[in-house]
Amino acid sequence: MAGADLTNERYRRRQRVWDAVESPYVVHLVLFLAVLFIVTPLVWMLLTSLKTRQGVLAMTYLPLEPTLDAYSRALIDRGFWRAVVNSVIVASASTAIVMVLGTPAGYVFSRYRFPYDNAVFVFVLFTRLFPPIGLVTPYYRIVSTFGLLNTKTGIVIANVYLWLPLVIYIMRNFFITIPTALDEAARVDGCTKVQAFRHVVFPVVLPGFAAGTILTFLYSWREFLFAFTVSTDLQSMTIPVATFLFVGDAGIDWGAMAAAAVVSVIPSALVVIAFNRYIVVGLTGG
């Protein structure tokens, strides 16, 4: 009896600890600290972009003389608006190509069996397991051989390589959740395999398609390494690469850099806010 009482007492003690840890107060405190940790740099960046050149170096948190001069220097004087346009073009083209190739590929891997199908699928995923830094040299050699240096096409090719395996994996998992009886019923009604995919199966996985589209766009929007490798002027630079233009030999234009960062965050933030539900679906269901 004494042993049982001691065990019960230990259980009650551990339960009280977990009840305290899982209490609403602790949960809200953790969430508040997480949001504060994420939002603070963004707020600091926004405040810095509203300061004058001298105000950036002053030991003050709030801008004493709020101005939009940093945005003018970044977007107009430094031509950063070109990088914004390049990022929109590159991210949109990369997303379109990846989804056009990845969606039917995911469907094939989920529905059809062929020799070494699992090996092929593992190989597709394995291509993305290489550290990107280890592929920079062969990528640069290939791009330079085909004359694609300082072009948006060279960056799009890199983005397709980076995110196509991810989309194939996501879409395959979504298609697996759809019963094959749906395809068979469409075939019985006279549909071809392509028609069954287009008119019956694809509309069911449309949320997964939207999730893959949004994730690919966001990843392509922020890609830096390969874009930095092939871009040397504003004709092809994307936003992450063009931000380095504000780092000079004699100093850094912190205000203009902060303004450029604010501009680069706005489109991706709007996408996340507008399509948050689909992003969650893609990270969980896929």
N, C-alpha and C positions, 0 to 999 in steps of 0.2 A: 504493500500500500504506500509505503514511504517513497518507493521508487516511482510509482505511478503519479503521486502528488508532485514529485520533483519534476517529472517530465511535463505534466500539465502546466506547472508554474513557468517552466522554460518556454513552452509554447505560447502561453499568454503574454510573456514578456516580449518575445519576438513579434507577436501579433500587434502589441501596442506600438512597437517601433515602426512596423510597416504601416499601421494606421496613421501614425504621425507623418511618415514620409509621403503617403498618398493623400494626405488631407488637401482640401481645396486651397488652403493658404500656401502650402509648399508648392503645389502645382502652378498656381498663378505667379508665385515669386520666380520660379524657374522660367516660365514663359516670358515674364517681364524682363528678366535679365537677358534672355536670348534675343528678344526684340531690341532691347537697348544696345546689345553688342553689335547687331546688324545695322541698326538705323543710325547710330552715332557717327560712323564714318561718312555716311551719305549726307547727314545734316552738316557736318563739318565741311564737306566738299562743296555743298550748296552755299554756305556762308562765305567760304573762301572765294568762290566765283563772283560774289557780289562786292568784294573789296577792291580798293584801288591798289596800284603797285606798291605804294608805301604802306597801305593798310594791311597787306598780306604779311609784312614783316613785323608789324606791331603786335605786342603781346595783349591782344584783345580777342575775345570770342566772337562778338558781334561786329559787323561792319559799321564803323563810325560814319562813313559817308557812302551809303549803298549806291552802286553804279553798275551798269551793264557794259562797261567798257571792256571787261575781260571777254565777254561773248563776242563783241565786235572784233577784238584782236584775234580771237580764235577762229571764228567762222569766216571772216572777210579778209583780214590782213594776212593770216596764215593759210587761207584757203581750205580750212578744215571741212567746209561744207562738201567739198569734193569727196572726202573720205566717207562722209555720211551717205552720199549717193552711191559710192562704190560698195559700201557695206550692204545697202538695201539690195543692189543688183546681185552681188555675190551670194548673199544669204537666200534670196528668193530663188535664184537659178539652182543653187545647190539643193535646196529643199525640194524643188520640183523634180529634179533628176533622181534624187535619192528615193522619193516616194513612188515615182513611176517605175523604178527598177525594184525597189524593196518590197512593195505590196504584192505583186504577182509571185516574186520569189518566195516570200513567206507563205503564200497560199500553196505553192507547189510542194514546199518542204512539209507542210502540214497535211496534205491530202494524198500525195502520190509516193509510191515506193519504187525505187530504181536501184540498180547496183551501187553499193557504197554510198547510199544517200546520207546515212548518219556521218560517215567520214567526210563527205563533202560539206555538210552543215558544220561540223566541228572545224573544218579547215577555214570556212568563211569566218567563224568567230575567232579562230586562232590568228588570222591576219590582223585583227585589231589588238592582239595582246602584245605585239611588238612595242617597245617604248618609242614614241614618236621621234624623240631626239636621235635615235639610231637610224631613222629613215631619211633624215634631212639631206645627207650627202647624195644618196642615189636619187632622191626626188629632185634635187637641184640639177644633177647631171641630165636626167630625163627631160626636165622642163627646158633647160638651156639647149639641149640637142634639137628639140622641136620648135625652138624659137618662141617659147611662151613666157620668157622672163618679162616682168613688168606688165603682165596682162591679167585681167580678171579670170580668164579661162584657166590659167595655171592654178589660181587659188581655188576655183570651183572643183577642179580635179582632185585636189587634196581633200577638200571637204567631203566629196563623194566617197573617197577612200575611207575617211575617218568615220563617217556616220552611216554608211550603207549597211555594214554588218549589224549595227545596233537596231536599225529599222527592220531588217530581215528577222532578227530575233524577236522583236516586239510583235510584229505582225504575225509571225508564225504562232506565237503563243495565243494571240487573239483568235486566229483561225481554228486552233485546236479546240477552243471552247465551243465552237459551233458544231452541232451534230452533223455527221456526214449524211444523215437521212435527209437533210435539207437539200443537199446537192442532188441526191438520188431522186427526190420528188420532182425537182426541176427538170432533170433528165427525162423522167417519165412523161412529164407534160410537154416534151418536145424541144427543150432547150439544148443547145450544144454546151460543151464544157465552158467555153468562153462566155456564153450567155448566162449560164448558171452562176458563174462567178460574178459577172457584171450586174445582173438584175436581181439576184437572190441573196448570195452570200455577202457581197461587198456592202450593201446597205446595212446589214446587221452589225458589221464591224466598223461602221463609220466613226463612232467615238474613238476607237483605237487608231484609226487612220488620222483623225484630227490630232490625237495626242502625239503620234509620231511626227506629223508635220510641224507642230509647234516646237517640240523638243529639237528637231533637226534645225529649224530656223534659229532658235536660241543658241545652240551650240555653234552653228556656222557664224552667227553674229559676233561671237566672242573669240573665235579661233585666232591665235596669234603666231604660233611658231612657224607654220608653213607660209602664212601670208608675209611674215617678216623676212623669210628666206628669199622670196622671189620679187619683192616690191622694193623699189628704191626711189620712186617719185609718186606724187599725188595722183597721177593718172590711174594707178592701180591700187594704191594703199587703201586698206580698210581702216576702220576706226582704231582698233587696238594698236596698229602699227603707226598710224599718223600721230598718235598721242606723243610719240617720241620726238616729234618735231619741235616741241616746246622745251626740250632740253638742249641748251646751247653750250658753246665752249666756255663762255664766261659766267653762265648762270642759268637758272631755270625760271621760266615765266610761270610761277605757281598759279596765278589767277587765271591765265588763259588755259592752263592744263586742267584746272578744276572746272572751268566752263565747258571745255571739251568733254570731260568725263560726265558732267551733268547731261549734256546733249546726247551722249552715247547711251546713257542709262534709260532715258525717257522711252524710246521705242520698245526695248525689251521689257521694261516695267509695265507698259500698257498691254503688251501681249500676255504677260503673266497674270495681270489683274483681270483681263477680259476672258482668258481661257484657262483660268486656274483649275476648273473642274476637269477639263480634258487632260491637263498635265498630271493631276493626281491619278486619273484613270490609267494613263500611260505608265506611271511608275509603279502602280499596284497590279492592275490587270495584266499588263504586258510582261 
